[in-house]
Amino acid sequence: MAAMFSKNSTPTVSNDAETIIGKSVKIEGTFNGEGNIIVEGEVNGNLKTDKDLDVKEGSKITADIEAANMKIAGEINGNVKCHGNLDISGQGKIIGDIETKLISIATGAVLKGHCATNAHEAKPKESPKHD
């Protein structure tokens, strides 16, 4: 099975999404998944997956979201927690705080909130060895 996101820093979508929230679909409440999710519609509440999340242009999420990797071309109103790569396209809009390992923000994207990355965190120092 092909990965939803490629190994380079720019996520690419493949056809292996477990869940697709279509353009005419509106979800209210908490949505938890274990597979890749594509959002084309509207989500209000919370959205979490263990895999990758692709928020398409024209979609709207009013929720806190969490995923392994994310590609954002729609609108997010809520906090974002991404364990890997977060790619915000030129049409993407995030109003909320972001916590991610790596981030890519295209020209034209909107980001209003705090952003914390941990891609280059120093490794913890080892304790000195005592004889």
C-alpha positions as a Markdown table, in Angstrom:
| # | Residue | x | y | z |
|---|---|---|---|---|
| 1 | Met | 0.0 | 0.0 | 0.0 |
| 2 | Ala | 1.4 | 3.4 | -1.0 |
| 3 | Ala | 1.8 | 6.1 | 1.6 |
| 4 | Met | -0.5 | 9.1 | 1.5 |
| 5 | Phe | 2.5 | 11.4 | 1.8 |
| 6 | Ser | 5.8 | 10.9 | 0.1 |
| 7 | Lys | 9.1 | 10.8 | 2.0 |
| 8 | Asn | 10.2 | 14.2 | 0.8 |
| 9 | Ser | 9.0 | 17.3 | 2.6 |
| 10 | Thr | 6.1 | 18.0 | 0.3 |
| 11 | Pro | 3.1 | 15.7 | 1.1 |
| 12 | Thr | 1.4 | 14.1 | -1.9 |
| 13 | Val | -1.9 | 12.3 | -1.8 |
| 14 | Ser | -2.4 | 8.8 | -3.0 |
| 15 | Asn | -5.6 | 6.8 | -3.3 |
| 16 | Asp | -5.3 | 4.9 | 0.0 |
| 17 | Ala | -7.5 | 7.2 | 2.2 |
| 18 | Glu | -9.5 | 5.1 | 4.7 |
| 19 | Thr | -12.0 | 7.9 | 5.1 |
| 20 | Ile | -13.2 | 10.7 | 2.8 |
| 21 | Ile | -15.4 | 13.4 | 4.2 |
| 22 | Gly | -17.1 | 14.6 | 1.0 |
| 23 | Lys | -18.0 | 18.1 | -0.1 |
| 24 | Ser | -21.6 | 17.7 | 0.9 |
| 25 | Val | -20.8 | 16.1 | 4.3 |
| 26 | Lys | -20.9 | 18.0 | 7.6 |
| 27 | Ile | -19.7 | 16.3 | 10.8 |
| 28 | Glu | -20.5 | 17.5 | 14.3 |
| 29 | Gly | -18.6 | 16.1 | 17.3 |
| 30 | Thr | -15.5 | 14.1 | 17.8 |
| 31 | Phe | -14.1 | 12.1 | 14.9 |
| 32 | Asn | -11.2 | 9.7 | 15.6 |
| 33 | Gly | -9.6 | 7.5 | 13.0 |
| 34 | Glu | -6.7 | 5.2 | 12.6 |
| 35 | Gly | -6.2 | 5.6 | 8.8 |
| 36 | Asn | -5.6 | 8.4 | 6.3 |
| 37 | Ile | -8.4 | 11.0 | 6.1 |
| 38 | Ile | -9.3 | 13.4 | 3.3 |
| 39 | Val | -11.6 | 16.3 | 4.2 |
| 40 | Glu | -13.5 | 18.0 | 1.4 |
| 41 | Gly | -16.6 | 19.0 | 3.5 |
| 42 | Glu | -17.1 | 20.5 | 7.0 |
| 43 | Val | -16.0 | 19.3 | 10.5 |
| 44 | Asn | -17.1 | 20.9 | 13.7 |
| 45 | Gly | -15.7 | 19.4 | 16.9 |
| 46 | Asn | -12.4 | 17.5 | 17.1 |
| 47 | Leu | -10.6 | 15.4 | 14.4 |
| 48 | Lys | -7.8 | 13.0 | 15.2 |
| 49 | Thr | -6.1 | 10.2 | 13.2 |
| 50 | Asp | -3.0 | 8.1 | 13.7 |
| 51 | Lys | -2.1 | 8.5 | 10.0 |
| 52 | Asp | -2.2 | 11.4 | 7.6 |
| 53 | Leu | -4.8 | 14.2 | 7.0 |
| 54 | Asp | -5.4 | 16.0 | 3.7 |
| 55 | Val | -7.7 | 19.1 | 4.1 |
| 56 | Lys | -8.8 | 20.0 | 0.5 |
| 57 | Glu | -9.4 | 23.5 | -0.8 |
| 58 | Gly | -13.0 | 24.7 | 0.0 |
| 59 | Ser | -13.3 | 22.6 | 3.1 |
| 60 | Lys | -13.7 | 24.1 | 6.6 |
| 61 | Ile | -12.7 | 22.6 | 9.9 |
| 62 | Thr | -13.7 | 24.3 | 13.2 |
| 63 | Ala | -11.9 | 21.9 | 15.5 |
| 64 | Asp | -8.7 | 20.9 | 17.1 |
| 65 | Ile | -6.9 | 18.5 | 14.8 |
| 66 | Glu | -4.1 | 15.9 | 15.3 |
| 67 | Ala | -2.4 | 13.7 | 12.7 |
| 68 | Ala | 0.9 | 12.2 | 11.7 |
| 69 | Asn | 1.3 | 14.4 | 8.6 |
| 70 | Met | -0.9 | 17.1 | 7.2 |
| 71 | Lys | -1.6 | 18.9 | 3.9 |
| 72 | Ile | -3.8 | 22.0 | 4.4 |
| 73 | Ala | -5.5 | 23.7 | 1.5 |
| 74 | Gly | -8.8 | 24.5 | 3.3 |
| 75 | Glu | -9.6 | 26.5 | 6.4 |
| 76 | Ile | -8.9 | 25.4 | 9.9 |
| 77 | Asn | -10.2 | 27.3 | 13.0 |
| 78 | Gly | -8.6 | 25.4 | 15.9 |
| 79 | Asn | -5.3 | 24.2 | 17.2 |
| 80 | Val | -3.2 | 21.9 | 15.1 |
| 81 | Lys | -0.9 | 19.1 | 16.4 |
| 82 | Cys | 1.2 | 17.4 | 13.7 |
| 83 | His | 3.7 | 14.7 | 14.6 |
| 84 | Gly | 5.6 | 14.9 | 11.3 |
| 85 | Asn | 5.3 | 17.3 | 8.2 |
| 86 | Leu | 2.7 | 20.1 | 8.0 |
| 87 | Asp | 2.3 | 21.6 | 4.5 |
| 88 | Ile | 0.1 | 24.7 | 4.2 |
| 89 | Ser | -0.7 | 25.5 | 0.6 |
| 90 | Gly | -1.2 | 29.0 | -0.8 |
| 91 | Gln | -5.0 | 28.5 | -0.3 |
| 92 | Gly | -4.6 | 27.2 | 3.2 |
| 93 | Lys | -5.7 | 29.1 | 6.3 |
| 94 | Ile | -5.1 | 28.2 | 9.9 |
| 95 | Ile | -6.5 | 30.3 | 12.8 |
| 96 | Gly | -5.0 | 28.7 | 15.9 |
| 97 | Asp | -1.8 | 27.5 | 17.4 |
| 98 | Ile | 0.4 | 24.9 | 15.7 |
| 99 | Glu | 2.7 | 22.3 | 17.1 |
| 100 | Thr | 4.6 | 20.3 | 14.5 |
| 101 | Lys | 7.9 | 18.7 | 13.7 |
| 102 | Leu | 8.4 | 20.3 | 10.3 |
| 103 | Ile | 6.4 | 23.0 | 8.5 |
| 104 | Ser | 6.1 | 24.4 | 5.0 |
| 105 | Ile | 4.1 | 27.5 | 4.3 |
| 106 | Ala | 3.4 | 28.6 | 0.7 |
| 107 | Thr | 3.0 | 32.1 | -0.5 |
| 108 | Gly | -0.5 | 33.3 | 0.0 |
| 109 | Ala | -1.2 | 31.0 | 3.0 |
| 110 | Val | -2.8 | 32.5 | 6.1 |
| 111 | Leu | -1.5 | 31.6 | 9.6 |
| 112 | Lys | -2.8 | 33.4 | 12.7 |
| 113 | Gly | -1.6 | 31.9 | 15.9 |
| 114 | His | 1.6 | 30.7 | 17.6 |
| 115 | Cys | 3.8 | 28.1 | 15.9 |
| 116 | Ala | 6.2 | 25.7 | 17.6 |
| 117 | Thr | 8.5 | 23.3 | 15.7 |
| 118 | Asn | 10.8 | 20.7 | 17.1 |
| 119 | Ala | 12.7 | 19.5 | 14.0 |
| 120 | His | 16.1 | 20.6 | 15.3 |
| 121 | Glu | 15.7 | 20.1 | 19.0 |
| 122 | Ala | 19.0 | 19.3 | 20.7 |
| 123 | Lys | 19.3 | 15.8 | 22.0 |
| 124 | Pro | 19.3 | 15.5 | 25.8 |
| 125 | Lys | 22.7 | 15.7 | 27.3 |
| 126 | Glu | 24.0 | 12.5 | 28.7 |
| 127 | Ser | 24.8 | 12.4 | 32.4 |
| 128 | Pro | 28.5 | 12.3 | 33.1 |
| 129 | Lys | 29.7 | 8.8 | 33.9 |
| 130 | His | 31.0 | 8.3 | 37.4 |
| 131 | Asp | 33.5 | 5.5 | 38.2 |
